[in-house]
Every structure is written in structure tokens, then in C-alpha cells.
Amino acid sequence: MRAAAIQLNSTEDVQANLTKADRLVRQAAAQGAELVVLPEKWTVLGTPEQMEPAAETLDGRCITWARETAAELGIDLITGSFLEEVPGQAKHANTSVHVGPDGEIHAVYRKLHMFDVEVDGQIYAESSTEQAGDEVVVATLRDGTRVGMSICYDVRFPELYRALVAQDAQVMTIPAAFTLTTTRDHWEVLVRARAIENQCFVVAPNQIGTHPGGHRSGGRSLIVDPWGLVLASAPDLETAIVADFDFENQRNIRRRIPALTHRRPEIYRETGAGVYATLR
């Protein structure tokens, strides 16, 4: 399989973002990509006042574009994430959608972990406008490949990826809008760690550059193999990167180092609960 990660500099201009995404998705497909992944909040990225009015339902124009484009190009398309207006829910969701080459929606994942942190003196309070999801989601591609879905800050929670690999995930997707500081110091380490410990391929498209409201993303979108080797890395511009997945190599890695079968969850469960209680 050939996979692609799309790196964007999204702004408050939804139509401009859509136009750039369309161009780069088509570029990736022209290079033979069968799986294409967009970054987090590719449809709109700016201040809360700019983003909230741009929230859409699953039948809005951006997912409609994704369905039409996936069908036209014959690809599996994972729509990074967008701000979803969920019927009956007061806050929006940060949602990733898998659209198949048939143009149908096959999986919907809503970000589990809210980015409520302080970085370089700036407060981020994602939960003030967004509601966390409550479901671990694995998508199935046209050829049967199992893809574990996650979004950005999720990458700091290895237990999520253990849950995904327990559902037979072979590939993980981590669309992101990682801050410039955390991209520089944490991004590659975290992405490669999730690949190594779960012996999975990882497609991790990141936003790049400055967005309205002063938010800055660090780029360096990555595609990583189950050994932790970086197969492709993006330069500091809007682009599409591609890499080939060798699933036979993945099977060999899992056979030679069967760490996933050596786990002792009966031990971790009890000790982990104590650690979490202490940290609170």
C-alpha cells in the first residue's frame, strides 16, 4: 500500500483551505497513494470566534467534498479532523472521518483527549468549546487493512494505541495541529514511539505555520514504519508526502520481537490506577 500525509497551513478561510486540500489530495493520488490522510482541523483553524461558525455536520460541504473526491479518485481518505456540529450536543466535536473509495462514510472518530494545557505561557482550553468523544475507533480500508484513528493530543496517551492494536490495527493515523514548541521537542519522539511499541505503520500529518489568533504549528509531518524508521518527512511548506507500506515486513517484525504477546495487563491495571490517583 502507498499512503500519503497532507501538510497544510489552514486558516479561517474554509474555501481556501478546501481548495488547497483538494489540490494536494489529487497530487497524492497521482503519485499512487491509496490511503490519504489530512491534518487536524484542516477545514478551519483560527480563533474560537472564527471556528465555531464554520462547524459542520457530517453532511456539510467539507465531508461532501471528501466523499465525492474519494469516489472520483478511488482512494481511502481520512479527513484529518474537522469541527463537527453534533445534533443534540451543546459543544462541537473534533472529528475524523474515514471515507472509502465508494464515497461512503465508513468510520467516525471523535477526539477522546482534550488539549487543556499551557505551552510557552499560552493557555489552550479545547474543552471550553469541544466535547470529548467516548469511543475507540478502528476503520477498515477497501483491502481489509485495519486503521486505528486518533487526533493530535491523543498521541500522548499510549493506552489508546494499545486499545487500537488490540482491535487488530495495522496502521495508526495521527492528524495534528501540534504547536511549534511541542513539534520541535516532542512530535517525532511521540510518533515514532507509538509506531515502535505497537509495531504499526503511522501516518501523522501536521499543520504548518502561523494561523489566525497567533497559533503556530510546527509541520514535520511523518510517515513511520513498525520498526520506528521514518519513511517520509515533510519540509516546512504545504505539501503531500508519500511512502509505501510493506505488511510482510510488519509481520516479520511482530514475529521476531513478539512484544505485543508478552504484555501482562493484569499487573498494569492495578498499578496504573494507583499512579493516576496519586497524580490527581
N, C-alpha and C positions, 0 to 999 in steps of 0.2 A: 504494500500500500504506500502511496505517496501522500503526505499530509502537508498542510500549509498553515502558517500563522500570519495573521494580518496585523500590522502595526499602524496605528492611526494617531493623529492629533485631533481628537474630536473637540468641538466647541458647542456653543448654544444653538448653532445653525443646523437644524435637523436635516434640511435638504442638502446642504453642502456635505455633511457627514455621510449621508446616504449615497451621494454621487461618488465620493472617494471610495467608500466601501465597495460599491458596485464595480468600479474600475479595478481595484486590487483583487477582489474575488475572481473576476474574469481573468486577470493576469495569472493568478494561481492555477486556475483550471486549465488555462492554455499551456501551463508548464506540467500538466499531467496530474495535478492534485485531485485526489478522490475525496479527501476529508479536508475541509477548510474551516478554520476557527477564527472568529472576530474577537476583539478585545472587550473588556468590561465597559459598559455604558457608551458603546460606540455610537448610539443614536443621538445622544445629547450628553454633554459634560460641561458643567458650569456651576453657577451659584444655585442654591435651592430654589430661589425665585425664578430662575431661568429653566430649571429642570422639571419642576413639578407640573407646569402646564403642558409639557411635552410628553408626559406619561401616556402610554397607550395600552389598550387591551391586546389580547392575543390575535385579534382580527384587525388590528390597526395597520397603518401603511407600511411600517418597517418589517413586521413579520410577514405581511402580504408580499412585500418585495422579496423577502428571503425564500418564501415558498415558490414564487414564480421563478426566481433565479436558480434555485437548486434543481427544479424540474427542467429548466431550459438547459443547464449545464450538465445535468446528470451526476450531481455530487451530493455527498452528505455535508450539510452546512450546520455548524454550531454557532449560534448568533451571539457569541460573547456573552454580554448581558445588556438588558435594557430596563428602563424604569417602567414596570408594569402596573397598570391600573387594574386592581383585582376587584371584581364585583363583590359588594358586601363587606369590603375591608377598608377601614379608615385610612391606613397608611399604604403606600405603594410597596411593591416587592422589587427586589433586584434579581432579575430573572434571566436564565439562559435557556434557550430553546434548541432542540435538535430537529432539523427539517431534513427529511430524506429526499433521495432523487426522484421520488414520486410526487414531491411537492406537499407532502402531508407532514403535520407535526407528530413526531414520534416520542418525544420526551420533553418535559418541562421541569426545570430545576430552579428553585428559589433559594437564594443565598442563605446559608444557615448562621453564619457568624457576622455580626455587625461590627463595623470598623469604628469603634468608640475609643479613641486613643489620643495621645498628644505626641506630635513629632515636630522637633525643632521649635517648640513653643506654640505651634498651631494646634488647635483643638479640632478633631474630627468627631462628629456625633451622628453617624449614619442612622442610628436607631431613632433619632428625632423625627425623621421623615419616612423611614422604611421599616417594614416589619419582617423579621426573620422567618425563613421557611422552617419546615419541620419534617422534611423527607430526604433521605439519601437516594440519589437517582443514578441509575446506570442505563445508558442508551445502547441500543443495538443497531449497528450500521447495516447497510444493504448486504454486505458479505458475511454478516454474523459477528463481526468484531464487536467486543463489549467495551464501551467507553464510559468511564466514571466522570461525572460532571461536578465541577466546583467553580468558585469565583474568588479571585483575588485574596482577601484576608483569610479565606478558608485554608490557604496553604500553610498557615502556622499551626494547624490542628491535625497532627498526623493520624489521630484516631479516625477521622473522617475517611482518610485514604485507605486505612485498614478495613473499614466497613465497605468501601467500594471494591477493593480487591477480593474481599470475602464473597462478593457477588460476581466474581469472575471477570472483573475489569482487566483488560489488557493494555488500555490506553487511558491516560488521565488528561482532562483539559482544565487549564487554569487561566482563563481570560482575566486580565487585570488592568488596573489603573494605579499601579504601585507608585508611591511618592518618589521623588528624585532621590531623597536621602536613603530610603529603605531599599530602593533599587540598587543603589551603589553598594550598600553594606550587606544586604540580606537576600536579595532576589535570587541570584544564581545558586547560592548555597541551599536555599529552601527548595527550589525547583529540582535541583539535582538530588537532594536528599529524598524527596518524595519518589523520584524515579528509582533510586538505588534500593531503598528499603522495601518498596513494593514490587520491584523488578518489572516495572511498567514503562512504556513509552509515555512521554509527557509533551503536550503541545501547550505552550504558555505565551500567548500574545499579550503584549503590554501596550498601554498608551505611551506616547512620546511627546515631550514639550510642554508648553505653558497653556493652560486652559483658563477661561474666564473665572474671575474670583481669586486668581493668584495661585491656584493649584498647579503643581508641576509634576509631571510623570517622567519616569526615567528610561523608558524604552528597553533596549536589550532583550527583545522577545526571543524566546528559546524553543528549540525542539530537542529533546533529550532522549537517549535510549535507555533500556533497562539496566545497563552497566553504569549509567551515570555520565556517559560521554555526550558532549554537546554536538549534535548533528548539524545544527544550523543556529546562527545567532544574527540578529538584525543590527544593522548600523543605525546611526542616530537620525533617521528620517522615516517618513511614511513609506511602507514597503510591504511586500509579501515575501516570506522565506519558505522554502520547501525542503523536505527530507524524506527519504524512503525508510519504511519500517520493514524489518526482517523478522517475522514472527517465529521462524525456525530458530534464529539466534536467541530470541527471548525464551523459547522452550529450553534451549541448551543452558542458558544462564540459570533458569529455575531448577534444572536438573542437577547442575554441578554445585550450586550453592542453594540447597533447598530450605532457606531460612524461613520461608512462609509456613513450612510444615513443622518447624521447630518451636513455634510460639507456645507459650504457656499462659493462656488468658485467665485461667483460674487463679493464678498468682497475681497478675497485674490488676485484675478487677478490684481486689480488696485493698491493695497498697495504693492504687491510684485514687480511690475515694478518700483515703486519709490525706494524701497530698493536697487534693483540691480543697478539702475542708480547712487545712492549715493556711493555704494561700488566701482564702476568703477572710 
